[in-house]
Amino acid sequence: MIEKYDNVHRELMKAAELNIDYWLEYNFLTLKWWVIIILMIILWVFILKVVDRQQLPKILFLGMVWIIAAANLDGLGFELGFWGYPSELFPIYPKAYLFDYALVPVTYMLIYYYFPKGKAFFIANVVLAAGASFISEPFFRWLDYYKAYHWQSWWSFVIYLPLSYVIRWFVEKVFNVLPER
């Protein structure tokens, strides 16, 4: 068993070395690489400027939960070969820093901030899930930031919508047990 695992580990190290070499040649310090950094900074500065200071802890907590969910689901999909990232910030896991640590959490923080519940929350989430799945994914594929191998955009839609409710429910539960300030 250990010898078999050693073989697996050796192959993983070869793949990691290939990915690092690719990243150094085709990503690091390129325009696409700088766009990732700039977009991440702009998105986080924007959310910090827009959100009311009293609601900021709850909104940031929601964003952290989205980061955890997005990074883990993204890592799972990447490892299973559903998608990849020809343009990335770092050549290590998770691969989609722009999406997992900025675009997804910040957009969902804005949705939660402006449409925290009810019909408005549902409509905003349907629009966001559809936009992310059927507009953003193809757009970022076209720009070579994202490449789908065995993935359909509508599967993303099916994941985004219920996940937004699960995360919202979790954040509400956590903040309902915290003492009032």
C-alpha positions, -999 to +999 in steps of 0.1 A: +000+000+000+027+025+010+046+019-023+014+025-043+009+058-024+045+068-030+039+063-067+008+085-065+027+111-046+056+111-071+031+116-100+014+145-081+048+162-076+054+158-114+021+174-121+027+202-096+061+209-112+045+210-146+019+235-134+045+257-117+065+258-149+034+266-169+025+294-145+059+309-145+060+310-183+024+320-191+009+337-160+033+354-136+034+392-142+013+390-174-016+414-180-041+387-170-022+381-137-023+419-129-060+420-138-067+393-112-049+413-085-065+446-095-100+431-097-096+415-063-085+448-047-113+468-064-140+443-053-129+442-017-124+480-014-158+484-030-176+462-005-159+478+024-169+513+012-205+503+004-215+483+035-228+501+066-202+497+094-228+482+118-237+455+093-201+449+083-193+420+107-223+400+095-216+407+058-179+398+062-189+366+080-212+357+051-183+365+027-160+342+047-185+314+046-188+319+008-150+318+005-149+285+024-177+270+003-164+283-031-128+273-025-137+238-014-162+232-042-138+247-067-110+225-054-132+195-056-142+203-092-106+210-102-093+178-086-121+158-104-111+173-137-143+192-143-125+225-149-092+243-148-077+277-148-052+286-176-048+321-160-043+320-122-028+341-094-007+313-079+001+278-092-012+261-060-046+250-046-071+265-047-067+276-083-094+303-088-084+331-063-103+357-083-135+337-082-132+320-048-119+350-029-134+380-046-161+377-073-182+350-057-181+362-020-183+399-028-213+395-052-231+374-026-223+399+001-239+426-020-270+405-026-274+397+011-267+434+020-293+448-004-318+419-005-315+401+029-347+380+027-380+372+011-390+375-025-363+401-032-336+377-019-350+349-041-351+371-073-317+386-067-302+351-062-319+337-093-305+366-113-271+363-098-270+325-103-281+328-139-256+357-145-227+338-129-235+306-147-246+317-182-228+350-186-197+351-163-186+315-169-187+318-207-171+353-205-142+341-184-138+310-206-136+334-236-109+354-217-090+321-209-093+325-172-114+294-169-117+262-189-146+237-185-137+201-193-166+180-180-189+208-168-222+224-179-230+259-169-265+250-158-250+227-131-234+258-116-269+275-116-283+244-097-255+247-071-255+285-066-292+289-059-296+264-030-261+272-017-271+309-013-300+298+010-279+274+030-252+300+036-278+327+044-295+303+069-261+294+085-251+331+089-285+340+104-283+311+129-248+322+140-258+358+144-290+349+162-270+332+190-245+360+194-252+385+222-265+419+211-240+448+211 
